[in-house]
Amino acid sequence: MTYTARDQWDQHYSDGKGFRQLGERERELLAEHTPLPDGGGRALDVGCGIGELAAHLARLGYTVDAGDFADSAIARAREEHANVEGVRWLHLDIEHDDLAPLYEEGYDLIVMRLMYPFLRDRGRVVHGLGERLRDGGALVVITPVAETMPEERRGIALDEDEIGLVCAGWETMKRLDADGLAFLVLRGPCHTDTRAVEKRATTGHALTGALAIVTDDTGRVLLGRSRCGSR
């Protein structure tokens, strides 16, 4: 299942579907590697779906902003977690919407669970989120890996090269296993000189090239030479 349009996602959630439930190992790793800061913390759940992770973080003591671009996802999250305090549900497209609703003073924890492979312009999004981390904060990316996915579901997973690009440009990174999911904990300066490999058309990238000119002592320019020595 690889959706490319918002209406497909709306239909997905309207049909009562969701994603893999938050596992016990994921809960353990979150508690171990992103403990609640003294005095409380603020978290952002990007692509929150029906809100299971956001509700879990709120129960841990975080004040949570949880956003998704599917209307039906946010509607279900509000209904299914109506008794959970400390969550602000946002109808928000992290790639295309004005991000003014996000908390100006930043976040101690930003989580992207089971949604990173669906981004079109991954590098720009991750860079922007990294800039919203408070000192000592962490970006956690939880994702399926390609080697454990059947070919027809490859679109929802990352291969090793893609995971390497996610982790590049950070001061520290930890890669952990959460029952077959890659659990990436990224801290420090956000991506400044890296861009992730895209699966689909992006919103636009600059291309950089390199050129070398070879001349001899008289200034003649070498246009090309075969192995046989002809020019």
DOFIFI-62448 format. One line per field, with one value per residue: residue number from 1; x, z, y of N, C-alpha, C in turn. Coordinates in Angstrom, 3 decimals, m for minus. Example, Ala and Ser with C-alpha at 12.3 -4.5 7.8 and 13.67 -1.06 7.14 Angstrom:
<recs>
vexke = 1, 2;
nX = 13.190, 12.850;
nZ = 7.800, 7.080;
nY = m5.690, m2.250;
caX = 12.300, 13.670;
caZ = 7.800, 7.140;
caY = m4.500, m1.060;
cX = 13.200, 12.900;
cZ = 7.800, 7.870;
cY = m3.300, 0.030;
</recs>
This chain:
<recs>
vexke = 1, 2, 3, 4, 5, 6, 7, 8, 9, 10, 11, 12, 13, 14, 15, 16, 17, 18, 19, 20, 21, 22, 23, 24, 25, 26, 27, 28, 29, 30, 31, 32, 33, 34, 35, 36, 37, 38, 39, 40, 41, 42, 43, 44, 45, 46, 47, 48, 49, 50, 51, 52, 53, 54, 55, 56, 57, 58, 59, 60, 61, 62, 63, 64, 65, 66, 67, 68, 69, 70, 71, 72, 73, 74, 75, 76, 77, 78, 79, 80, 81, 82, 83, 84, 85, 86, 87, 88, 89, 90, 91, 92, 93, 94, 95, 96, 97, 98, 99, 100, 101, 102, 103, 104, 105, 106, 107, 108, 109, 110, 111, 112, 113, 114, 115, 116, 117, 118, 119, 120, 121, 122, 123, 124, 125, 126, 127, 128, 129, 130, 131, 132, 133, 134, 135, 136, 137, 138, 139, 140, 141, 142, 143, 144, 145, 146, 147, 148, 149, 150, 151, 152, 153, 154, 155, 156, 157, 158, 159, 160, 161, 162, 163, 164, 165, 166, 167, 168, 169, 170, 171, 172, 173, 174, 175, 176, 177, 178, 179, 180, 181, 182, 183, 184, 185, 186, 187, 188, 189, 190, 191, 192, 193, 194, 195, 196, 197, 198, 199, 200, 201, 202, 203, 204, 205, 206, 207, 208, 209, 210, 211, 212, 213, 214, 215, 216, 217, 218, 219, 220, 221, 222, 223, 224, 225, 226, 227, 228, 229, 230, 231;
nX = 0.839, 0.850, 0.060, m0.556, m2.009, m3.943, m6.682, m6.792, m5.613, m7.428, m9.629, m8.609, m8.428, m11.081, m12.281, m11.816, m9.290, m5.845, m2.519, 0.349, 0.240, 1.455, 4.289, 5.448, 8.222, 8.928, 7.829, 9.454, 11.979, 11.549, 11.108, 13.612, 15.510, 14.527, 13.724, 11.318, 11.946, 13.163, 10.718, 8.897, 8.061, 7.938, 6.445, 6.371, 4.373, 4.667, 2.692, 0.590, m1.509, m4.089, m3.482, m2.290, 0.413, 0.812, m1.026, 0.143, 2.584, 1.589, 0.513, 2.844, 3.674, 4.421, 3.627, 1.819, 1.936, 0.137, 0.046, m1.608, m2.238, m4.602, m7.996, m9.814, m8.205, m7.436, m9.961, m10.726, m8.687, m9.204, m11.663, m11.154, m9.308, m10.374, m10.370, m7.819, m5.564, m3.601, m2.892, m2.724, m4.527, m3.780, m4.723, m2.661, m0.354, 2.813, 4.637, 3.605, 1.919, 1.444, 3.473, 2.968, 1.178, 2.687, 4.593, 6.302, 8.596, 9.901, 10.724, 11.226, 11.178, 10.726, 8.811, 8.680, 6.807, 6.482, 6.045, 7.948, 8.982, 6.965, 7.222, 7.798, 9.770, 12.196, 14.666, 14.399, 12.204, 13.116, 15.329, 14.031, 12.497, 14.545, 15.567, 13.697, 14.138, 14.795, 17.675, 19.483, 17.389, 15.659, 15.250, 13.229, 13.031, 11.013, 10.832, 9.902, 12.167, 13.702, 14.730, 13.241, 10.779, 8.201, 8.346, 6.161, 5.526, 7.582, 7.618, 6.936, 9.073, 12.561, 15.755, 19.181, 20.954, 19.271, 18.562, 21.064, 21.370, 19.350, 20.475, 22.762, 24.723, 24.107, 24.951, 25.027, 23.955, 21.775, 21.074, 18.565, 16.760, 13.378, 11.511, 11.859, 11.517, 13.374, 14.732, 15.528, 17.524, 18.214, 20.394, 21.623, 23.231, 21.099, 20.431, 22.551, 24.029, 23.091, 20.951, 18.138, 17.605, 15.069, 11.937, 9.988, 8.783, 10.085, 9.732, 11.531, 14.952, 18.248, 20.900, 24.276, 27.296, 30.564, 33.505, 36.383, 39.220, 41.693, 44.912, 47.847, 51.394, 51.434, 48.972, 46.936, 43.750, 42.596, 40.268, 39.334, 40.349, 41.045, 41.705, 43.408, 44.922, 44.094, 42.655;
nZ = 0.000, m1.089, m0.897, m2.752, m2.769, m0.997, m0.706, m0.859, 1.507, 3.300, 2.734, 3.516, 6.354, 6.892, 6.274, 8.496, 8.827, 9.924, 11.133, 11.897, 15.262, 18.123, 19.489, 22.322, 22.556, 21.218, 22.974, 25.191, 24.203, 23.658, 26.258, 27.356, 25.759, 25.188, 27.583, 29.665, 30.058, 32.986, 34.757, 32.776, 29.262, 25.729, 22.889, 19.407, 17.185, 14.093, 11.300, 12.587, 12.332, 13.668, 16.226, 18.299, 19.222, 19.958, 22.076, 23.858, 24.435, 25.697, 27.992, 29.228, 30.137, 28.441, 26.763, 23.882, 20.410, 17.734, 14.443, 11.288, 7.783, 6.880, 7.091, 8.125, 9.715, 11.827, 12.869, 13.820, 15.699, 17.598, 18.525, 19.429, 21.416, 23.276, 26.008, 26.738, 28.051, 27.239, 24.559, 21.466, 18.654, 15.267, 12.047, 9.563, 6.983, 6.752, 4.752, 2.979, 4.136, 5.932, 8.688, 10.976, 13.123, 14.750, 17.775, 18.847, 20.442, 20.161, 20.372, 22.621, 21.819, 18.721, 16.710, 14.075, 12.948, 11.061, 8.729, 7.353, 4.822, 3.073, 2.497, 0.133, m0.303, 1.388, 2.596, 2.961, 4.725, 7.004, 7.704, 8.363, 10.577, 12.302, 12.966, 14.741, 17.094, 20.564, 22.613, 23.305, 22.521, 20.631, 17.475, 16.476, 14.308, 13.167, 11.340, 8.800, 7.321, 4.170, 3.626, 5.064, 3.982, 1.755, m1.855, m2.984, m1.040, m0.799, m1.091, 1.350, 2.988, 4.010, 2.440, 3.148, 2.274, 2.181, 4.874, 5.895, 4.860, 6.201, 8.723, 8.428, 9.093, 11.701, 15.127, 16.951, 16.586, 17.006, 16.156, 16.590, 17.180, 16.835, 17.152, 14.437, 13.167, 12.174, 14.541, 14.979, 16.603, 16.676, 17.254, 18.011, 15.770, 13.018, 9.709, 7.463, 5.136, 3.660, 1.698, 1.403, m0.469, m2.878, m3.385, m5.135, m7.333, m6.445, m4.662, m5.858, m6.437, m6.230, m8.511, m8.471, m10.188, m11.400, m13.057, m14.992, m16.670, m18.902, m19.925, m22.110, m22.054, m23.955, m23.923, m25.236, m25.293, m23.871, m25.327, m25.376, m25.127, m26.398, m25.297, m27.151, m27.916, m29.772, m30.628;
nY = m1.191, 2.024, 5.183, 8.167, 10.456, 12.911, 12.430, 9.681, 8.888, 10.001, 8.395, 5.932, 6.177, 6.799, 4.416, 2.965, 1.969, 1.643, 1.772, m0.264, m1.153, 0.648, m0.736, m2.713, m2.763, m0.408, 1.448, 0.997, 1.797, 4.507, 5.452, 4.917, 6.294, 8.817, 10.262, 11.976, 15.399, 17.122, 18.837, 18.668, 18.277, 19.124, 17.752, 16.762, 15.080, 13.924, 13.365, 11.899, 10.113, 8.135, 8.760, 7.187, 7.105, 9.801, 10.045, 8.244, 9.550, 11.824, 10.685, 9.990, 12.394, 14.441, 17.521, 17.647, 18.257, 17.103, 16.198, 15.714, 15.295, 14.279, 14.662, 12.800, 11.211, 12.920, 13.474, 10.931, 10.533, 12.539, 11.642, 8.989, 9.388, 11.089, 11.329, 11.881, 14.113, 17.014, 16.945, 18.539, 18.527, 18.745, 19.710, 19.287, 19.608, 18.669, 19.154, 21.094, 23.028, 26.149, 26.473, 27.835, 27.140, 25.447, 25.027, 27.843, 27.966, 25.610, 22.030, 19.277, 16.703, 15.202, 13.160, 10.855, 8.501, 5.652, 7.114, 8.559, 7.440, 8.220, 10.873, 13.479, 15.496, 14.877, 15.705, 18.506, 18.638, 17.218, 18.760, 21.177, 20.346, 19.612, 22.097, 22.948, 21.685, 21.779, 22.601, 19.705, 18.153, 15.539, 13.967, 11.404, 8.774, 6.290, 3.440, 1.036, m1.362, m2.013, m4.573, m6.350, m6.268, m7.371, m7.266, m5.885, m4.092, m2.387, 0.365, 1.539, 1.457, 1.906, 1.602, 0.579, 2.581, 4.805, 5.013, 5.630, 8.224, 9.582, 9.660, 11.135, 14.074, 14.724, 15.346, 13.224, 9.831, 7.082, 3.795, 1.573, m1.491, m2.162, m4.542, m5.348, m2.913, m0.054, 2.065, 5.188, 7.512, 10.793, 13.457, 16.791, 19.195, 19.884, 18.505, 20.039, 19.998, 17.886, 15.792, 13.729, 10.710, 10.654, 8.979, 9.687, 12.270, 15.458, 18.589, 20.183, 20.591, 21.943, 21.386, 20.351, 20.629, 19.582, 20.747, 20.181, 21.446, 20.525, 21.384, 21.730, 22.663, 24.653, 25.732, 24.463, 22.864, 19.889, 17.915, 15.333, 11.905, 8.746, 5.349, 4.400, 6.473, 8.369, 11.579;
caX = 0.000, 1.552, m0.852, 0.121, m2.922, m4.569, m8.002, m6.590, m5.390, m8.710, m10.450, m7.973, m8.854, m12.541, m12.641, m11.493, m7.950, m4.803, m1.203, 0.877, 0.073, 2.673, 4.727, 6.050, 9.642, 8.983, 7.577, 10.649, 13.055, 11.206, 11.339, 15.045, 16.353, 13.937, 12.952, 10.696, 12.839, 12.729, 9.778, 7.990, 8.621, 6.997, 6.706, 5.652, 4.165, 4.454, 1.972, 0.163, m2.549, m5.218, m3.069, m1.875, 1.692, 0.622, m1.682, 1.140, 3.521, 0.868, 0.408, 4.170, 3.851, 4.691, 2.607, 2.021, 1.282, 0.026, m0.499, m1.748, m2.919, m5.879, m9.087, m10.421, m7.278, m7.553, m11.289, m10.691, m7.796, m9.919, m12.722, m10.639, m8.483, m11.043, m10.104, m6.383, m5.248, m2.250, m2.634, m3.352, m4.640, m3.624, m4.859, m1.436, 0.520, 4.144, 5.410, 3.053, 1.141, 2.086, 3.750, 2.771, 0.546, 3.622, 5.041, 7.410, 9.797, 10.553, 10.308, 12.227, 11.089, 9.933, 8.724, 8.117, 6.619, 5.850, 5.588, 9.063, 9.083, 5.915, 7.553, 8.357, 11.006, 12.600, 15.732, 13.885, 11.340, 13.913, 16.108, 13.134, 12.159, 15.739, 15.702, 12.703, 14.526, 15.456, 18.969, 19.340, 16.230, 15.912, 14.326, 13.145, 12.414, 10.699, 10.474, 10.215, 13.366, 13.378, 15.124, 12.236, 9.498, 7.984, 8.565, 4.986, 5.424, 8.868, 7.407, 6.710, 10.267, 13.821, 16.896, 20.295, 21.468, 18.321, 18.713, 22.314, 21.158, 18.562, 21.324, 23.904, 24.634, 23.728, 26.070, 24.998, 22.827, 21.694, 20.132, 18.116, 15.746, 12.099, 10.741, 11.957, 11.523, 14.543, 14.397, 16.664, 17.517, 19.123, 20.573, 22.665, 22.895, 20.291, 21.031, 22.864, 24.638, 22.677, 19.600, 17.793, 17.189, 13.625, 11.292, 9.075, 9.142, 10.211, 9.289, 12.586, 16.278, 19.340, 21.879, 25.628, 28.199, 31.974, 34.098, 37.840, 39.788, 43.083, 45.678, 49.280, 52.231, 51.194, 47.627, 45.926, 42.763, 42.309, 38.840, 39.060, 41.375, 40.724, 42.805, 44.336, 45.737, 43.533, 41.996;
caZ = 0.000, m1.170, m1.351, m3.217, m2.735, 0.301, m0.633, m0.594, 2.954, 3.959, 2.577, 4.344, 7.746, 6.932, 6.209, 9.769, 8.795, 10.635, 10.876, 12.931, 16.587, 18.863, 20.166, 23.651, 22.401, 20.902, 24.220, 26.022, 23.638, 23.886, 27.672, 27.647, 24.995, 25.166, 28.823, 29.876, 30.752, 34.289, 34.634, 31.656, 27.935, 24.636, 21.795, 18.148, 16.479, 12.693, 10.654, 13.792, 12.085, 14.608, 17.489, 19.369, 19.775, 20.630, 23.354, 24.730, 24.897, 26.655, 29.261, 29.853, 30.707, 27.430, 26.094, 22.533, 19.187, 16.861, 13.185, 10.123, 6.723, 6.563, 7.972, 8.805, 10.751, 12.982, 13.447, 14.608, 16.842, 18.613, 19.091, 20.119, 22.560, 23.857, 27.452, 26.951, 28.182, 26.876, 23.127, 20.558, 17.366, 14.202, 10.642, 9.106, 6.003, 7.158, 3.580, 2.150, 4.870, 6.803, 9.954, 12.086, 14.311, 15.603, 18.957, 18.460, 21.253, 19.828, 20.966, 23.201, 21.097, 17.491, 16.305, 12.759, 13.023, 9.926, 7.749, 6.622, 3.408, 2.259, 2.190, m1.191, m0.163, 2.718, 3.181, 3.409, 5.881, 8.171, 8.083, 9.041, 11.890, 13.144, 13.458, 15.787, 18.313, 21.630, 22.998, 23.942, 21.996, 19.723, 16.421, 16.411, 13.092, 13.298, 9.963, 8.285, 6.490, 2.912, 3.580, 5.719, 3.331, 0.433, m2.929, m3.223, 0.030, m0.729, m1.028, 2.706, 3.771, 3.605, 2.332, 4.009, 1.819, 2.602, 6.323, 6.098, 4.579, 7.304, 9.900, 8.141, 9.449, 13.092, 16.058, 17.404, 16.122, 17.470, 15.427, 17.437, 16.549, 17.558, 16.566, 12.994, 12.707, 12.525, 15.519, 14.835, 17.542, 16.086, 18.121, 17.634, 14.611, 12.014, 8.384, 6.823, 3.824, 3.143, 1.188, 1.302, m1.771, m2.988, m4.125, m6.111, m7.738, m5.301, m4.891, m6.545, m5.839, m7.029, m8.900, m8.449, m11.056, m11.318, m14.375, m15.020, m17.990, m18.965, m21.002, m22.109, m21.794, m24.954, m23.744, m25.959, m24.411, m24.129, m25.458, m25.110, m25.639, m26.236, m24.799, m28.268, m28.076, m30.719, m29.976;
caY = 0.000, 3.287, 6.219, 9.366, 11.595, 13.132, 11.805, 8.260, 8.747, 10.259, 7.201, 4.898, 6.333, 6.726, 2.997, 2.320, 1.385, 2.354, 1.227, m1.140, m0.569, 0.961, m1.948, m2.590, m2.418, 1.017, 2.172, 0.879, 2.605, 5.905, 5.752, 4.834, 7.213, 10.161, 10.431, 13.280, 16.338, 17.639, 19.942, 18.434, 18.499, 19.320, 16.817, 16.904, 13.822, 14.285, 12.276, 11.181, 9.120, 8.168, 9.356, 6.279, 7.539, 11.087, 9.786, 7.611, 10.579, 12.674, 9.935, 10.023, 13.721, 15.447, 18.309, 17.124, 18.692, 15.942, 16.685, 14.848, 16.033, 13.640, 15.096, 11.658, 10.753, 13.818, 13.270, 9.698, 10.728, 13.327, 10.822, 7.807, 9.782, 12.254, 11.397, 12.137, 15.532, 17.415, 16.809, 19.487, 17.856, 19.730, 19.305, 19.930, 18.958, 19.113, 19.554, 22.164, 24.022, 27.126, 25.787, 28.762, 26.558, 24.722, 25.764, 28.706, 27.775, 24.355, 20.762, 18.387, 15.439, 15.149, 11.755, 10.540, 7.048, 4.980, 8.099, 9.173, 7.046, 8.813, 12.255, 13.737, 16.272, 14.425, 16.503, 19.806, 18.439, 16.846, 19.943, 22.107, 19.812, 19.695, 23.465, 23.161, 20.976, 22.511, 22.041, 18.403, 17.440, 14.419, 13.565, 9.943, 8.256, 4.860, 3.096, m0.302, m1.453, m2.672, m5.980, m7.179, m6.015, m7.970, m6.297, m5.048, m3.087, m1.698, 1.805, 2.060, 1.145, 2.507, 0.698, 0.987, 3.873, 5.841, 5.170, 6.352, 9.637, 10.131, 9.808, 11.997, 15.481, 14.914, 15.209, 11.831, 9.032, 5.707, 2.958, 0.484, m2.340, m2.250, m5.650, m5.299, m1.532, 0.753, 3.103, 6.095, 8.640, 11.771, 14.624, 17.727, 20.032, 19.205, 18.385, 21.306, 19.778, 16.590, 15.648, 12.317, 10.205, 10.679, 7.902, 10.243, 13.630, 16.340, 19.959, 20.920, 20.597, 22.475, 20.391, 20.865, 19.880, 19.937, 20.781, 20.325, 21.708, 20.073, 22.007, 21.434, 23.839, 25.696, 26.248, 23.695, 22.238, 18.477, 17.688, 13.931, 11.012, 7.348, 4.537, 4.151, 7.656, 9.347, 12.715;
cX = 0.875, 0.611, m0.052, m0.755, m3.620, m5.921, m7.896, m6.364, m6.673, m9.608, m9.927, m8.483, m10.373, m13.040, m12.302, m10.117, m6.973, m3.452, m0.836, 0.789, 1.426, 3.073, 5.376, 7.519, 9.808, 8.767, 8.807, 11.775, 12.781, 11.487, 12.828, 15.835, 15.784, 13.095, 12.404, 11.670, 12.272, 11.820, 8.812, 8.647, 7.528, 7.417, 5.855, 5.589, 3.761, 3.813, 1.382, m0.884, m3.680, m4.774, m2.587, m0.577, 1.548, m0.028, m0.711, 2.106, 2.856, 0.745, 1.748, 4.449, 4.209, 3.439, 2.834, 1.242, 1.291, m0.655, m0.569, m2.515, m4.262, m6.941, m9.648, m9.527, m7.425, m8.910, m11.316, m9.807, m8.502, m10.986, m12.165, m9.811, m9.061, m10.731, m8.641, m6.146, m3.828, m1.896, m3.407, m3.342, m4.668, m3.855, m3.745, m0.689, 1.925, 4.964, 4.912, 2.327, 2.034, 2.254, 3.627, 2.086, 1.507, 4.173, 6.321, 8.703, 10.416, 10.105, 11.499, 12.282, 10.209, 9.971, 8.066, 8.007, 5.849, 5.362, 6.716, 9.140, 8.044, 6.190, 8.104, 9.708, 11.578, 13.646, 15.241, 13.051, 12.166, 14.768, 15.238, 12.747, 13.351, 15.940, 14.718, 13.022, 15.160, 16.821, 18.761, 18.181, 16.619, 14.819, 14.375, 12.388, 12.239, 10.153, 10.717, 11.480, 13.082, 13.663, 14.117, 10.864, 9.375, 8.045, 7.374, 4.799, 6.718, 8.698, 7.209, 7.944, 11.482, 14.884, 18.058, 20.878, 20.561, 18.401, 19.993, 22.167, 20.310, 19.481, 22.513, 23.657, 24.226, 24.939, 26.161, 23.794, 22.925, 20.683, 19.824, 17.054, 14.513, 11.232, 10.687, 11.893, 12.852, 14.073, 15.619, 16.508, 18.605, 19.169, 21.662, 22.252, 22.111, 21.029, 21.292, 23.383, 24.205, 21.254, 19.316, 17.376, 15.674, 13.115, 10.438, 9.535, 9.131, 9.678, 10.384, 13.891, 17.231, 20.314, 23.252, 26.492, 29.625, 32.569, 35.593, 38.279, 41.261, 43.762, 47.123, 50.052, 51.996, 49.784, 46.561, 45.036, 42.540, 40.799, 38.459, 40.157, 40.928, 41.915, 43.830, 45.192, 45.208, 42.773, 40.750;
cZ = 0.000, m1.745, m1.765, m3.129, m1.382, 0.406, m0.400, 0.890, 3.730, 3.895, 3.436, 5.785, 7.886, 6.920, 7.494, 9.826, 9.598, 10.200, 11.997, 14.288, 17.251, 19.719, 21.515, 23.560, 22.042, 22.156, 25.123, 25.521, 23.801, 25.322, 27.991, 27.001, 24.875, 26.419, 28.942, 30.600, 32.104, 34.075, 33.491, 30.326, 26.909, 23.473, 20.584, 17.479, 15.048, 11.964, 11.694, 13.528, 13.080, 16.046, 18.595, 20.032, 20.524, 21.992, 24.342, 25.287, 25.917, 28.009, 29.990, 30.501, 29.720, 27.100, 24.603, 21.495, 18.241, 15.575, 12.116, 9.058, 6.336, 7.575, 8.784, 9.891, 12.009, 13.651, 14.309, 15.842, 17.960, 19.302, 19.946, 21.353, 23.248, 25.342, 27.764, 26.982, 27.712, 25.421, 22.369, 19.165, 16.253, 12.836, 9.899, 8.130, 6.227, 5.969, 2.927, 2.925, 5.572, 8.171, 11.164, 13.298, 15.233, 16.690, 18.650, 19.201, 21.091, 20.680, 21.540, 22.453, 19.868, 16.997, 14.932, 12.702, 11.806, 8.875, 6.909, 5.156, 2.507, 1.893, 0.777, m1.081, 1.229, 3.362, 3.731, 4.671, 7.126, 8.639, 8.865, 10.430, 12.838, 13.730, 14.584, 17.070, 19.323, 21.898, 23.742, 23.426, 20.993, 18.674, 16.346, 15.150, 13.261, 11.954, 9.670, 7.436, 5.298, 2.946, 4.245, 5.071, 2.048, m0.631, m3.119, m2.148, 0.198, m0.553, 0.354, 3.585, 3.229, 3.450, 3.140, 3.581, 2.272, 4.100, 6.641, 5.860, 5.657, 8.470, 9.678, 8.635, 10.875, 13.994, 16.596, 16.795, 16.737, 16.604, 16.280, 16.691, 17.437, 16.870, 15.052, 12.392, 13.071, 13.406, 15.594, 15.783, 17.098, 16.958, 17.557, 16.439, 13.573, 10.685, 7.803, 5.408, 3.199, 2.635, 1.023, m0.109, m1.819, m3.741, m5.267, m6.478, m6.531, m5.648, m5.530, m5.780, m6.765, m7.332, m8.950, m9.339, m10.875, m12.713, m14.233, m16.453, m17.950, m20.163, m20.970, m21.933, m22.785, m24.863, m24.507, m24.967, m24.831, m24.139, m25.149, m25.696, m25.375, m25.667, m25.898, m28.563, m29.064, m29.970, m30.733;
cY = 1.241, 4.320, 7.451, 10.604, 11.674, 12.436, 10.297, 8.003, 9.000, 9.033, 6.061, 4.975, 6.303, 5.294, 2.241, 1.702, 2.231, 1.840, 0.272, m0.452, m0.334, m0.228, m1.682, m2.204, m0.942, 1.858, 2.152, 1.769, 4.094, 6.305, 5.802, 5.958, 8.615, 10.374, 11.851, 14.207, 16.755, 18.847, 19.800, 18.756, 18.668, 18.444, 17.148, 15.538, 14.175, 13.105, 11.343, 10.111, 9.258, 8.403, 8.442, 6.730, 8.857, 10.909, 9.150, 8.654, 11.501, 11.981, 9.882, 11.382, 14.806, 16.255, 18.101, 17.922, 17.498, 16.360, 15.615, 15.603, 15.438, 14.060, 13.934, 11.106, 11.600, 13.652, 12.014, 9.842, 11.490, 12.483, 9.678, 8.146, 11.016, 12.424, 11.685, 13.636, 15.801, 17.239, 17.874, 18.858, 18.897, 19.099, 20.023, 19.039, 19.491, 19.597, 20.843, 23.263, 25.038, 26.476, 26.708, 28.132, 25.802, 25.637, 26.539, 28.392, 26.400, 23.180, 19.995, 17.058, 15.624, 13.713, 11.667, 9.013, 6.544, 5.967, 8.684, 8.733, 7.689, 10.269, 12.369, 14.439, 16.027, 15.331, 17.823, 19.661, 18.141, 18.022, 20.926, 21.637, 19.887, 21.080, 23.774, 22.405, 21.929, 21.884, 20.732, 17.586, 16.366, 14.318, 12.045, 9.561, 6.751, 4.401, 1.628, m0.243, m2.353, m4.166, m6.904, m7.061, m6.831, m6.884, m5.367, m3.976, m2.292, m0.193, 2.368, 1.883, 1.889, 1.435, 1.280, 2.332, 5.012, 6.080, 5.934, 7.838, 10.304, 10.501, 10.738, 13.423, 15.772, 14.688, 13.794, 11.137, 7.647, 4.982, 1.739, m0.316, m2.404, m3.284, m5.558, m3.913, m0.880, 1.907, 4.011, 7.277, 9.610, 13.020, 15.527, 18.562, 19.241, 19.170, 19.773, 21.118, 18.467, 16.666, 14.178, 11.953, 10.130, 9.459, 8.444, 11.641, 14.543, 17.722, 20.795, 20.896, 21.323, 21.345, 21.050, 20.000, 20.358, 19.827, 20.960, 20.529, 21.343, 20.721, 21.522, 22.730, 24.969, 26.269, 25.514, 22.939, 20.790, 18.276, 16.255, 13.072, 9.587, 6.600, 4.240, 5.370, 8.659, 10.417, 13.139;
</recs>
